[in-house]
Amino acid sequence: MFELDAFNLARLQFAFTVSFHILFPAITIGLASYLVVLEGMWLRTKDDVWRSLYNFWLKIFAVNFGMGVVSGLVMAYQFGTNWSGFSQ
Protein backbone atom coordinates (compact mmCIF):
# COMPACT_ATOMS: atom_id res chain seq x y z
CA MET A 1 0.00 0.00 0.00
CA PHE A 2 1.13 3.55 -0.47
CA GLU A 3 1.16 6.48 1.91
CA LEU A 4 -1.65 9.00 1.75
CA ASP A 5 0.52 12.06 1.37
CA ALA A 6 -0.53 15.10 -0.65
CA PHE A 7 0.96 13.77 -3.89
CA ASN A 8 -0.86 10.44 -3.76
CA LEU A 9 -4.12 12.10 -2.71
CA ALA A 10 -3.84 14.43 -5.70
CA ARG A 11 -3.27 11.41 -7.94
CA LEU A 12 -6.34 9.67 -6.52
CA GLN A 13 -8.46 12.78 -6.95
CA PHE A 14 -7.35 13.20 -10.55
CA ALA A 15 -7.96 9.50 -11.29
CA PHE A 16 -11.51 9.84 -9.97
CA THR A 17 -12.10 12.99 -12.02
CA VAL A 18 -10.79 11.44 -15.24
CA SER A 19 -12.79 8.26 -14.65
CA PHE A 20 -15.93 10.31 -14.08
CA HIS A 21 -15.27 12.60 -17.06
CA ILE A 22 -14.62 9.89 -19.66
CA LEU A 23 -18.18 8.63 -19.31
CA PHE A 24 -19.65 11.85 -20.68
CA PRO A 25 -17.76 12.08 -24.00
CA ALA A 26 -18.38 8.40 -24.67
CA ILE A 27 -22.12 8.70 -24.07
CA THR A 28 -22.29 11.98 -26.00
CA ILE A 29 -20.65 10.46 -29.08
CA GLY A 30 -22.98 7.47 -28.97
CA LEU A 31 -26.06 9.62 -28.47
CA ALA A 32 -25.07 11.90 -31.37
CA SER A 33 -25.09 8.92 -33.72
CA TYR A 34 -28.40 7.73 -32.33
CA LEU A 35 -29.93 11.19 -32.75
CA VAL A 36 -28.88 11.23 -36.41
CA VAL A 37 -30.63 7.90 -36.94
CA LEU A 38 -33.79 9.07 -35.15
CA GLU A 39 -34.01 12.29 -37.14
CA GLY A 40 -33.32 10.43 -40.37
CA MET A 41 -36.15 8.01 -39.62
CA TRP A 42 -38.46 10.92 -38.85
CA LEU A 43 -37.57 12.66 -42.12
CA ARG A 44 -38.07 9.44 -44.04
CA THR A 45 -41.39 8.32 -42.53
CA LYS A 46 -42.85 11.59 -41.16
CA ASP A 47 -44.04 9.53 -38.18
CA ASP A 48 -44.31 11.61 -35.00
CA VAL A 49 -43.06 8.72 -32.88
CA TRP A 50 -39.56 9.23 -34.28
CA ARG A 51 -39.75 12.97 -33.62
CA SER A 52 -40.89 12.35 -30.03
CA LEU A 53 -38.03 9.93 -29.47
CA TYR A 54 -35.62 12.46 -30.96
CA ASN A 55 -36.85 15.24 -28.66
CA PHE A 56 -36.63 12.97 -25.60
CA TRP A 57 -33.04 11.88 -26.29
CA LEU A 58 -32.02 15.41 -27.33
CA LYS A 59 -32.68 16.66 -23.79
CA ILE A 60 -30.57 13.86 -22.35
CA PHE A 61 -27.86 14.65 -24.90
CA ALA A 62 -27.83 18.32 -23.86
CA VAL A 63 -27.56 17.51 -20.15
CA ASN A 64 -24.84 14.94 -20.82
CA PHE A 65 -22.89 17.41 -22.97
CA GLY A 66 -23.15 20.07 -20.26
CA MET A 67 -21.93 17.66 -17.59
CA GLY A 68 -18.99 16.74 -19.83
CA VAL A 69 -18.05 20.40 -20.18
CA VAL A 70 -18.26 20.98 -16.43
CA SER A 71 -16.21 17.90 -15.56
CA GLY A 72 -13.69 18.89 -18.25
CA LEU A 73 -13.28 22.32 -16.67
CA VAL A 74 -12.65 20.70 -13.30
CA MET A 75 -10.05 18.47 -14.92
CA ALA A 76 -8.32 21.47 -16.51
CA TYR A 77 -8.28 23.24 -13.15
CA GLN A 78 -6.68 20.18 -11.56
CA PHE A 79 -4.01 20.16 -14.24
CA GLY A 80 -3.11 23.73 -13.33
CA THR A 81 -3.13 23.32 -9.57
CA ASN A 82 -1.88 19.79 -8.96
CA TRP A 83 0.45 19.18 -11.89
CA SER A 84 1.77 22.63 -12.79
CA GLY A 85 5.31 21.54 -11.93
CA PHE A 86 5.38 19.28 -14.97
CA SER A 87 4.80 22.19 -17.36
CA GLN A 88 8.17 23.79 -16.65
Backbone as a printed PyTorch tensor [residue, N CA C, xyz], in Angstrom:
tensor([[[  0.8520,  -1.1850,   0.0000],
         [  0.0000,   0.0000,   0.0000],
         [  0.8910,   1.2380,   0.0000]],

        [[  0.3580,   2.3200,  -0.4130],
         [  1.1330,   3.5520,  -0.4720],
         [  0.6480,   4.5270,   0.5930]],

        [[  1.5090,   5.4730,   0.9100],
         [  1.1620,   6.4750,   1.9100],
         [  0.1620,   7.4670,   1.3390]],

        [[ -0.6760,   8.0000,   2.1840],
         [ -1.6470,   8.9960,   1.7500],
         [ -1.0950,  10.4000,   1.9850]],

        [[ -0.0120,  10.7070,   1.3080],
         [  0.5250,  12.0590,   1.3680],
         [ -0.1980,  12.9110,   0.3210]],

        [[  0.1700,  14.1740,   0.2440],
         [ -0.5250,  15.1010,  -0.6550],
         [ -0.3960,  14.6860,  -2.1200]],

        [[  0.7470,  14.1690,  -2.4970],
         [  0.9590,  13.7720,  -3.8910],
         [  0.0480,  12.6090,  -4.2860]],

        [[ -0.0130,  11.5940,  -3.4480],
         [ -0.8580,  10.4390,  -3.7640],
         [ -2.3420,  10.7750,  -3.6770]],

        [[ -2.7240,  11.6560,  -2.7630],
         [ -4.1190,  12.0970,  -2.7080],
         [ -4.4980,  12.8760,  -3.9620]],

        [[ -3.5780,  13.6970,  -4.4610],
         [ -3.8380,  14.4260,  -5.7050],
         [ -3.9720,  13.4630,  -6.8780]],

        [[ -3.1650,  12.4260,  -6.8860],
         [ -3.2710,  11.4100,  -7.9440],
         [ -4.6080,  10.6840,  -7.8750]],

        [[ -5.0480,  10.3320,  -6.6780],
         [ -6.3440,   9.6690,  -6.5190],
         [ -7.4970,  10.5740,  -6.9510]],

        [[ -7.4170,  11.8340,  -6.5720],
         [ -8.4590,  12.7820,  -6.9520],
         [ -8.5160,  12.9410,  -8.4660]],

        [[ -7.3780,  13.0470,  -9.1000],
         [ -7.3490,  13.1980, -10.5520],
         [ -7.8330,  11.9250, -11.2420]],

        [[ -7.4830,  10.7700, -10.7100],
         [ -7.9550,   9.5040, -11.2900],
         [ -9.4720,   9.4140, -11.2100]],

        [[-10.0500,   9.8350, -10.1010],
         [-11.5080,   9.8380,  -9.9730],
         [-12.1350,  10.8050, -10.9640]],

        [[-11.5520,  11.9900, -11.1020],
         [-12.0950,  12.9880, -12.0190],
         [-12.0350,  12.5110, -13.4630]],

        [[-10.9230,  11.9360, -13.8670],
         [-10.7860,  11.4370, -15.2380],
         [-11.7470,  10.2780, -15.4790]],

        [[-11.8720,   9.3890, -14.5030],
         [-12.7920,   8.2560, -14.6490],
         [-14.2340,   8.7220, -14.7580]],

        [[-14.5820,   9.7460, -14.0190],
         [-15.9290,  10.3080, -14.0800],
         [-16.1450,  11.0460, -15.3940]],

        [[-15.1440,  11.7800, -15.8500],
         [-15.2740,  12.6010, -17.0550],
         [-15.3830,  11.7540, -18.3190]],

        [[-14.6670,  10.6590, -18.4160],
         [-14.6200,   9.8900, -19.6630],
         [-15.9760,   9.2970, -20.0050]],

        [[-16.8390,   9.1330, -19.0240],
         [-18.1840,   8.6270, -19.3050],
         [-18.9710,   9.5880, -20.1930]],

        [[-18.8330,  10.8680, -19.9610],
         [-19.6490,  11.8470, -20.6770],
         [-19.3000,  11.9620, -22.1550]],

        [[-18.0340,  12.0660, -22.5530],
         [-17.7570,  12.0850, -23.9960],
         [-18.1770,  10.8000, -24.6990]],

        [[-17.9960,   9.6660, -24.0390],
         [-18.3780,   8.3980, -24.6700],
         [-19.8830,   8.3340, -24.9040]],

        [[-20.6630,   8.7130, -23.9110],
         [-22.1200,   8.6990, -24.0670],
         [-22.5580,   9.7530, -25.0670]],

        [[-21.9260,  10.9200, -25.0680],
         [-22.2890,  11.9820, -26.0020],
         [-22.0510,  11.5580, -27.4430]],

        [[-20.9360,  10.9090, -27.7170],
         [-20.6490,  10.4590, -29.0840],
         [-21.6670,   9.4120, -29.5220]],

        [[-21.9860,   8.4810, -28.6370],
         [-22.9780,   7.4670, -28.9670],
         [-24.3590,   8.0570, -29.1790]],

        [[-24.7540,   8.9920, -28.3240],
         [-26.0640,   9.6230, -28.4750],
         [-26.1460,  10.4720, -29.7340]],

        [[-25.0590,  11.0930, -30.1400],
         [-25.0750,  11.8960, -31.3680],
         [-25.3960,  11.0170, -32.5710]],

        [[-24.7970,   9.8500, -32.6270],
         [-25.0850,   8.9210, -33.7220],
         [-26.5360,   8.4610, -33.6730]],

        [[-27.0150,   8.1770, -32.4890],
         [-28.4010,   7.7330, -32.3310],
         [-29.3790,   8.8370, -32.7270]],

        [[-29.0650,  10.0750, -32.3790],
         [-29.9340,  11.1930, -32.7530],
         [-29.9920,  11.3770, -34.2650]],

        [[-28.8850,  11.1540, -34.9460],
         [-28.8790,  11.2340, -36.4140],
         [-29.8090,  10.1800, -37.0010]],

        [[-29.7560,   8.9790, -36.4550],
         [-30.6320,   7.9050, -36.9440],
         [-32.0960,   8.2450, -36.6770]],

        [[-32.3990,   8.7310, -35.4790],
         [-33.7850,   9.0730, -35.1510],
         [-34.3250,  10.1780, -36.0490]],

        [[-33.5330,  11.2120, -36.2740],
         [-34.0130,  12.2910, -37.1360],
         [-34.1320,  11.8250, -38.5840]],

        [[-33.2220,  10.9780, -39.0150],
         [-33.3200,  10.4260, -40.3660],
         [-34.5770,   9.6000, -40.5490]],

        [[-34.9140,   8.8020, -39.5380],
         [-36.1470,   8.0120, -39.6200],
         [-37.3780,   8.9100, -39.6250]],

        [[-37.3330,   9.9960, -38.8510],
         [-38.4650,  10.9220, -38.8530],
         [-38.6050,  11.6000, -40.2120]],

        [[-37.5010,  12.0220, -40.8070],
         [-37.5680,  12.6640, -42.1200],
         [-38.0400,  11.6920, -43.1980]],

        [[-37.6960,  10.4380, -43.0390],
         [-38.0650,   9.4350, -44.0440],
         [-39.5350,   9.0370, -43.9470]],

        [[-40.0260,   8.8430, -42.7070],
         [-41.3860,   8.3230, -42.5300],
         [-42.4050,   9.3880, -42.1550]],

        [[-41.9710,  10.5300, -41.6670],
         [-42.8500,  11.5920, -41.1590],
         [-43.7480,  11.1040, -40.0220]],

        [[-43.3030,  10.0690, -39.3170],
         [-44.0420,   9.5290, -38.1810],
         [-43.6290,  10.2950, -36.9280]],

        [[-44.6100,  10.7850, -36.1800],
         [-44.3120,  11.6110, -35.0050],
         [-43.6600,  10.8280, -33.8640]],

        [[-43.7280,   9.5200, -33.9090],
         [-43.0590,   8.7170, -32.8790],
         [-41.5530,   8.9480, -32.9330]],

        [[-40.9960,   8.9990, -34.1330],
         [-39.5580,   9.2270, -34.2830],
         [-39.1780,  10.6200, -33.7940]],

        [[-40.0220,  11.6000, -34.0680],
         [-39.7470,  12.9740, -33.6180],
         [-39.8220,  13.0590, -32.0940]],

        [[-40.7830,  12.3650, -31.4910],
         [-40.8930,  12.3540, -30.0300],
         [-39.6770,  11.6880, -29.3910]],

        [[-39.2380,  10.5840, -29.9730],
         [-38.0270,   9.9290, -29.4710],
         [-36.8160,  10.8440, -29.6020]],

        [[-36.7260,  11.5280, -30.7290],
         [-35.6180,  12.4610, -30.9600],
         [-35.6180,  13.5610, -29.9050]],

        [[-36.7680,  14.1560, -29.6420],
         [-36.8480,  15.2390, -28.6560],
         [-36.5110,  14.7500, -27.2520]],

        [[-36.9380,  13.5330, -26.9180],
         [-36.6260,  12.9740, -25.6020],
         [-35.1170,  12.7990, -25.4270]],

        [[-34.4770,  12.1530, -26.3980],
         [-33.0430,  11.8840, -26.2880],
         [-32.2050,  13.1420, -26.4760]],

        [[-32.7480,  14.1500, -27.1510],
         [-32.0180,  15.4090, -27.3280],
         [-31.8140,  16.1090, -25.9910]],

        [[-32.8220,  16.0500, -25.1220],
         [-32.6830,  16.6570, -23.7900],
         [-31.6060,  15.9390, -22.9760]],

        [[-31.5920,  14.6280, -23.0560],
         [-30.5670,  13.8570, -22.3480],
         [-29.1890,  14.1530, -22.9250]],

        [[-29.1180,  14.3030, -24.2400],
         [-27.8600,  14.6520, -24.8970],
         [-27.3450,  16.0000, -24.3950]],

        [[-28.2380,  16.9850, -24.2950],
         [-27.8280,  18.3230, -23.8590],
         [-27.3120,  18.3050, -22.4210]],

        [[-28.0060,  17.5970, -21.5460],
         [-27.5620,  17.5080, -20.1500],
         [-26.2210,  16.7850, -20.0650]],

        [[-26.0930,  15.7130, -20.8170],
         [-24.8450,  14.9440, -20.8200],
         [-23.6840,  15.7800, -21.3540]],

        [[-23.9280,  16.5420, -22.4120],
         [-22.8900,  17.4060, -22.9680],
         [-22.4720,  18.4660, -21.9500]],

        [[-23.4510,  19.0640, -21.2840],
         [-23.1500,  20.0690, -20.2610],
         [-22.3450,  19.4980, -19.1060]],

        [[-22.6870,  18.2990, -18.6730],
         [-21.9290,  17.6620, -17.5940],
         [-20.5050,  17.3470, -18.0350]],

        [[-20.3340,  16.9870, -19.3070],
         [-18.9910,  16.7410, -19.8260],
         [-18.1490,  17.9990, -19.8360]],

        [[-18.7770,  19.1210, -20.1830],
         [-18.0520,  20.4000, -20.1780],
         [-17.6420,  20.7690, -18.7540]],

        [[-18.5600,  20.6200, -17.8220],
         [-18.2620,  20.9790, -16.4310],
         [-17.1580,  20.0880, -15.8590]],

        [[-17.2580,  18.7860, -16.0840],
         [-16.2100,  17.9020, -15.5560],
         [-14.8830,  18.1280, -16.2770]],

        [[-14.9200,  18.5520, -17.5330],
         [-13.6900,  18.8880, -18.2500],
         [-13.0340,  20.1390, -17.6940]],

        [[-13.8460,  21.1140, -17.2850],
         [-13.2840,  22.3180, -16.6670],
         [-12.6260,  21.9930, -15.3310]],

        [[-13.2530,  21.1240, -14.5670],
         [-12.6530,  20.7020, -13.2960],
         [-11.3230,  20.0060, -13.5510]],

        [[-11.2820,  19.1750, -14.5810],
         [-10.0500,  18.4710, -14.9230],
         [ -8.9500,  19.4610, -15.3290]],

        [[ -9.3030,  20.4680, -16.1100],
         [ -8.3150,  21.4740, -16.5120],
         [ -7.8020,  22.2490, -15.2980]],

        [[ -8.6860,  22.5490, -14.3680],
         [ -8.2760,  23.2430, -13.1470],
         [ -7.3120,  22.3690, -12.3410]],

        [[ -7.5800,  21.0830, -12.2790],
         [ -6.6790,  20.1810, -11.5560],
         [ -5.3210,  20.0830, -12.2300]],

        [[ -5.2970,  20.1250, -13.5490],
         [ -4.0070,  20.1570, -14.2430],
         [ -3.1820,  21.3520, -13.7700]],

        [[ -3.8230,  22.5100, -13.6870],
         [ -3.1060,  23.7290, -13.3250],
         [ -2.6700,  23.7770, -11.8800]],

        [[ -3.4730,  23.2240, -10.9860],
         [ -3.1330,  23.3170,  -9.5650],
         [ -2.2690,  22.1580,  -9.0840]],

        [[ -2.5960,  20.9520,  -9.4940],
         [ -1.8760,  19.7870,  -8.9640],
         [ -0.6260,  19.4270,  -9.7470]],

        [[ -0.6350,  19.6690, -11.0490],
         [  0.4460,  19.1770, -11.8900],
         [  1.1660,  20.2990, -12.6390]],

        [[  1.1290,  21.5020, -12.1050],
         [  1.7710,  22.6260, -12.7940],
         [  3.2920,  22.4860, -12.8310]],

        [[  3.8580,  21.7410, -11.9390],
         [  5.3070,  21.5430, -11.9300],
         [  5.8140,  20.8060, -13.1520]],

        [[  4.9670,  20.0180, -13.7860],
         [  5.3790,  19.2770, -14.9730],
         [  5.3790,  20.1280, -16.2340]],

        [[  4.8400,  21.3270, -16.1660],
         [  4.7970,  22.1850, -17.3600],
         [  6.0400,  23.0550, -17.5000]],

        [[  6.9650,  22.9610, -16.5950],
         [  8.1690,  23.7880, -16.6500],
         [  9.2910,  23.0700, -17.3550]]])
